Amino acid sequence: MAILEAATGIFLTAGYSGASMEAVAETARVSKGTLYARYPSKADLFKAVCSSRVEVWSTRFTPEPAPCSGLAPRLEHFARTIVRSMSDPEVMAFEGLLHTEGRKFPEVAKLFFDTTFEVSLAHVISILTAASIQDGVPIRNARNAAVAFMGIFTGWWMRIRWCGPISDDEVETTIRSFVAIFLQGRLAW
């Protein structure tokens, strides 16, 4: 854990290009041999950092409603959780890191994307699939439906959050509206 904490701090302060395995080993107070035995490359270390941070970010919010509560409340909860997560200063710092380093290191941006977006996407797919079974409404392509759902509110939030404060009521109203619009297209999934 000390290695991942040290690496997180170094990646966020020095960037991916400025981070070194030596600095991580020194900060974590482990030998370079120990560090390389666990994480053979800086990319492997970055992936582990992203995975560990996703776990932390996902535990910060209230539990998901039970499947029996219906699809809309589960999707609203998920959207609310993602919006809150995307507002977290550390998440925003990682996004900033990717904006500055992603052009030079597209593999790093892909690692972050695969570790964060794909985890969220898998969760939405499981929600949609469970609802399809529970409601008896077939789903042709759960992945495409999940991508569309994620895009609806993440795109909105990424644009709006930099424009100044937005009230919790406005966030809630927008999330409910987006979920309702998404559910109107359910037969096309």
C-alpha positions in Angstrom: 0.0 0.0 0.0 2.9 2.4 0.7 4.1 1.9 -2.8 0.7 2.8 -4.4 0.3 5.8 -2.1 3.8 7.1 -2.9 3.2 6.5 -6.6 -0.1 8.3 -6.6 1.4 11.4 -5.0 4.3 11.3 -7.5 2.2 10.8 -10.6 -0.1 13.6 -9.5 2.7 16.1 -8.7 5.3 15.2 -11.3 3.1 13.8 -14.0 3.6 10.5 -15.8 6.7 11.7 -17.6 8.3 13.2 -14.5 7.6 10.3 -12.3 10.4 7.8 -11.8 10.4 4.3 -10.4 13.4 5.4 -8.3 11.4 8.3 -6.7 8.6 6.0 -5.9 10.9 3.4 -4.3 12.6 6.1 -2.3 9.3 7.7 -1.2 7.7 4.4 -0.3 10.9 3.3 1.5 11.3 0.1 -0.5 14.2 -1.1 -2.6 14.1 -0.7 -6.4 14.2 -4.5 -6.6 11.1 -4.8 -4.5 9.3 -2.2 -6.6 10.3 -3.8 -9.9 9.3 -7.3 -8.6 5.8 -6.0 -7.9 5.5 -3.6 -10.9 7.9 -4.4 -13.7 7.3 -1.1 -15.5 6.1 2.4 -14.8 3.0 1.6 -16.9 2.3 -1.4 -14.7 2.6 0.8 -11.6 0.3 3.4 -13.1 -2.3 0.8 -13.9 -2.1 -0.5 -10.3 -2.5 3.1 -9.0 -5.6 3.6 -11.2 -7.1 0.4 -10.0 -6.5 1.2 -6.3 -7.9 4.7 -6.7 -11.1 3.4 -8.4 -11.6 1.1 -5.4 -11.3 4.1 -3.1 -13.5 6.4 -5.2 -16.2 3.8 -5.5 -16.5 3.2 -1.7 -17.2 6.8 -0.9 -20.9 6.8 -1.8 -24.1 5.2 -0.5 -24.9 1.6 -1.4 -26.8 1.0 -4.6 -30.6 0.4 -4.4 -31.7 -3.2 -4.6 -32.6 -4.6 -8.0 -36.2 -4.9 -6.9 -36.4 -1.1 -6.6 -36.5 -0.8 -10.4 -34.2 0.3 -13.2 -34.7 4.0 -13.0 -33.7 4.4 -9.3 -30.6 2.2 -9.9 -29.5 4.2 -13.0 -30.1 7.5 -11.2 -28.0 6.3 -8.2 -25.3 5.2 -10.6 -25.3 8.6 -12.4 -25.3 10.5 -9.1 -22.3 8.4 -7.9 -20.3 9.0 -11.1 -21.1 12.7 -11.1 -19.9 13.0 -7.4 -16.8 10.9 -8.3 -16.0 13.1 -11.2 -16.2 16.1 -8.9 -13.6 14.6 -6.5 -10.4 16.7 -6.5 -8.3 13.7 -6.9 -10.3 12.4 -9.8 -10.0 15.8 -11.4 -6.3 15.8 -10.8 -6.0 12.4 -12.6 -8.0 13.8 -15.5 -5.7 16.8 -15.6 -2.7 14.5 -15.7 -4.2 12.6 -18.6 -4.9 15.8 -20.5 -1.3 17.0 -20.2 0.3 13.6 -20.6 -2.1 11.8 -22.9 -0.7 13.0 -26.1 2.8 12.0 -25.3 1.7 8.8 -23.6 -1.5 7.5 -25.2 -1.0 4.2 -23.5 -1.3 5.9 -20.2 -4.6 7.5 -21.1 -5.8 4.1 -22.3 -4.7 2.5 -19.0 -6.7 5.1 -17.1 -9.7 4.7 -19.4 -9.6 1.0 -19.2 -9.3 1.0 -15.4 -12.0 3.6 -14.8 -14.5 3.8 -17.6 -14.5 0.1 -18.3 -15.2 -0.7 -14.6 -18.1 1.8 -14.6 -19.3 0.4 -17.9 -19.3 -3.2 -16.6 -21.4 -2.0 -13.7 -24.0 -0.4 -15.9 -24.0 -3.5 -18.2 -24.8 -5.6 -15.1 -27.6 -3.2 -14.1 -29.2 -3.3 -17.6 -28.8 -7.1 -17.9 -30.4 -7.7 -14.5 -33.3 -5.4 -15.4 -33.7 -7.1 -18.7 -34.1 -10.5 -17.0 -36.2 -9.1 -14.2 -38.6 -7.2 -16.5 -38.6 -9.7 -19.4 -37.6 -6.9 -21.8 -34.9 -8.3 -24.1 -31.7 -6.4 -24.6 -29.8 -6.7 -27.9 -26.6 -4.9 -27.0 -26.0 -4.1 -23.3 -22.6 -2.7 -24.0 -23.8 -0.1 -26.5 -26.7 0.8 -24.3 -24.3 1.3 -21.3 -22.0 3.4 -23.4 -24.9 5.6 -24.5 -26.0 5.9 -20.9 -22.6 6.9 -19.6 -22.2 9.4 -22.5 -25.4 11.2 -21.7 -24.5 12.4 -18.3 -20.7 12.2 -18.2 -20.5 14.5 -21.3 -22.9 16.9 -19.7 -21.0 16.9 -16.4 -17.6 17.3 -17.9 -18.8 20.5 -19.7 -20.9 22.0 -16.9 -18.6 21.4 -13.9 -16.1 24.0 -15.0 -18.7 26.7 -15.5 -19.2 27.5 -11.8 -21.4 26.1 -9.0 -24.3 24.0 -9.9 -26.9 23.3 -7.2 -27.6 19.7 -6.0 -31.2 20.2 -7.1 -30.1 21.1 -10.6 -27.9 18.0 -10.7 -30.7 15.8 -9.4 -33.2 17.2 -11.9 -30.8 16.7 -14.8 -29.9 13.2 -13.8 -33.6 12.2 -13.5 -34.3 13.8 -16.9 -31.4 12.0 -18.6 -32.4 8.7 -17.1 -36.0 9.2 -18.3 -34.8 10.0 -21.8 -32.5 7.0 -21.8 -35.3 4.7 -20.6 -37.6 6.0 -23.4 -35.3 4.3 -25.9 -35.2 1.0 -24.1 -36.7 -1.0 -26.9 -33.8 0.1 -29.1 -31.2 -1.3 -26.8 
